[in-house]
């Protein structure tokens, strides 16, 4: 390993944003965590470390063989898989690119296969090697990308939010792998939103704010810094009341005694592989639910059965808002009562529109806006953006925002019509500590004072929302797949 250094480096990120005057030295025996809030520039700093950004001014000494793992790469891969999907033409489900083929490439040798098997064992994902990429959960896909990077034998591994989307056991597995990699001489740099995810082997921290390095130094020194604590402090005041409701989107209220969701012995499988197996669940009026389970347990599949994005819903005994699935209702009859935030939806929102249009599209349950919208709807959209401290991005291109900033915009979109059912699938994924606390407080406030019932998926035990008293846990089912375990009160 050689020293990595930057001296007065400035790089262009896009037409309006640049990393400015980066001066930092990372010595051979140091392992760094680059920490910063959403939109601070830390992901771009990671690209700079891996020679992926053109330097405008200054000088640098970079790693010779770096590897970079990020959310952006995950989205690119899944978009390509969707583009190549031939399911409609071949009359059956197209598996797409298998995990083994993706990691090894077209012409693997025996040594590469042995190395992959060892890494898959270390990362605890041997069972998914023969599965198609598009059928993986976010956490499983993250493991695959890290494994592919390690197969390149890099001299520097930069991991952008490596723990987001991972269940507790997978976090422990990845922690062990990072420790083992460092012990074997690999330099690892983590790009993080949360200080709590800094690993024990980290020796130094750089704190990035407004595309500049605000402070940097030994880990213990920065973690005990009062100045850093002030900069990173959480200052959020709950609104006295939620934004107004748009009367033009009002739909017939549901009867008070009508369950929102009823599922009986639900089964979802692809060929002979079960995802959900014998799941039973009822959501009654006034209930908010937490949904948990390990990576690959079918949490997103369960939510897609509700939102109408999984056709196997029609082969099951599922009733939503008093309407039996397959009884003649349209997908839009369901979607108009639902607000949704998920990684899959964020990946699908690829149209080139402004933040304002993204939020307003929540009134129409669309990606983009293809109708005239009212001044009332525009005003309500701005109110929700203000509540999430995102109003300054009103006219900014959505795709220019960081992953975490996009997440906040999609939260505003989901909440803007105050739907009967608010589905939040890992809503804090990609958020820094400050924005995470803001979202948790706001969701709790919405659950206590608003008109929406909440379904909340999270892997983080500390992300507790007091208004949520009911818990659906997905646990292994006899015969394969996962089934429901209900914890109430």
LINCOR-V691653 format. One record per backbone hydrogen bond with DSSP energy under -0.5 kcal/mol. NH is the residue of the N-H (numbers start at 0). CO is the residue of the C=O. Records with the same first field share a line. If there is no record, write none. Layout:
NH = CO + CO
This chain:
3 = 25
4 = 60
5 = 23
6 = 58
8 = 21
9 = 56
10 = 18
11 = 53
12 = 10 + 16
13 = 16
18 = 10
19 = 17 + 210
21 = 8
22 = 20
23 = 5
25 = 3
26 = 24
29 = 26
32 = 203
33 = 189
34 = 32 + 205
35 = 191
36 = 207
39 = 36
44 = 40
45 = 41
46 = 42
47 = 43
48 = 44
49 = 45
50 = 47
51 = 46
55 = 9
56 = 9
58 = 6
60 = 4
62 = 48
66 = 155
68 = 157
73 = 69
74 = 70
75 = 71
76 = 72
77 = 73
78 = 74
79 = 75
80 = 76
81 = 77
82 = 78
83 = 79
84 = 80 + 81
88 = 85
89 = 85
90 = 86
91 = 86
94 = 92
98 = 130
99 = 128
101 = 97
102 = 98
103 = 99
104 = 100
112 = 108
113 = 109
114 = 110
115 = 111
116 = 112
117 = 113
118 = 114
119 = 115
120 = 116
121 = 117
122 = 118
123 = 120
124 = 119
125 = 119
127 = 124
128 = 125
130 = 127
132 = 96
134 = 131
135 = 132
140 = 136
141 = 137
142 = 138
143 = 139
144 = 140
145 = 141
146 = 142
147 = 143
148 = 144
149 = 145
150 = 146
151 = 148
152 = 149
154 = 64
155 = 64
156 = 186
157 = 66 + 155
158 = 156 + 188
159 = 68 + 157
160 = 158 + 190
163 = 160
165 = 162
170 = 166
171 = 167
172 = 168
173 = 169
174 = 170
175 = 171
176 = 172
177 = 173
178 = 174
179 = 175
180 = 176
181 = 177
182 = 178
183 = 179
184 = 181
185 = 180
186 = 154
187 = 185
188 = 156
189 = 31
190 = 158
191 = 33 + 189
196 = 193
197 = 194
201 = 198
202 = 30
203 = 30
204 = 216
205 = 32
206 = 214
207 = 34 + 205
208 = 211
210 = 39
211 = 208
213 = 206 + 211
214 = 206
216 = 204
218 = 202
221 = 217
222 = 218
223 = 219
224 = 221
228 = 224
229 = 225
230 = 226
231 = 227
232 = 229
234 = 232
237 = 235
246 = 244
248 = 245
249 = 246
257 = 254
258 = 256
259 = 282
260 = 282
261 = 318
262 = 280
263 = 316
265 = 278
267 = 275
269 = 272
270 = 268
272 = 269
273 = 271
274 = 267 + 275
275 = 267
276 = 481
277 = 265
278 = 265
280 = 262
282 = 260
283 = 281
286 = 283
288 = 453
289 = 469
290 = 455
291 = 471
296 = 293
301 = 297
302 = 298
303 = 299
304 = 300
305 = 301
306 = 302
307 = 303
308 = 303
309 = 303
312 = 309
313 = 310
314 = 311
315 = 312
316 = 263
317 = 315
318 = 261
319 = 322
320 = 259
322 = 319
323 = 321
324 = 317
326 = 323
332 = 329
333 = 329 + 330
334 = 330
335 = 331
336 = 333
337 = 334
338 = 420
340 = 422
345 = 341
346 = 342
347 = 343
348 = 344
349 = 347
352 = 350
354 = 392 + 395
355 = 393
357 = 353
358 = 354
359 = 355
360 = 356
361 = 358
362 = 359
363 = 360
364 = 360
365 = 360
367 = 365
377 = 373
378 = 374
379 = 375
380 = 376
381 = 377
382 = 378
383 = 379
384 = 380
385 = 381
386 = 382
387 = 383
388 = 385
389 = 384
390 = 384
392 = 389
393 = 390
395 = 392
397 = 352
399 = 396
400 = 397
405 = 401
406 = 402
407 = 403
408 = 404
409 = 405
410 = 406
411 = 407
412 = 408
413 = 409
414 = 410
415 = 411
417 = 414
418 = 413
420 = 336
421 = 452
422 = 338 + 420
423 = 421 + 454
424 = 340 + 422
425 = 423 + 456
428 = 425
430 = 427
432 = 192
435 = 431
436 = 432
437 = 433
438 = 434
439 = 435
440 = 436
441 = 437
442 = 438
443 = 439
444 = 440
445 = 441
446 = 442
447 = 443
448 = 444
449 = 445
452 = 419
454 = 421
455 = 288 + 453
456 = 423 + 454
457 = 290
460 = 458
462 = 459
463 = 461
465 = 463
467 = 464
468 = 287 + 466
469 = 287
470 = 486
471 = 289
472 = 470 + 484
473 = 291
474 = 472 + 482
476 = 480
479 = 476
481 = 274
482 = 474
484 = 472
486 = 470
488 = 468
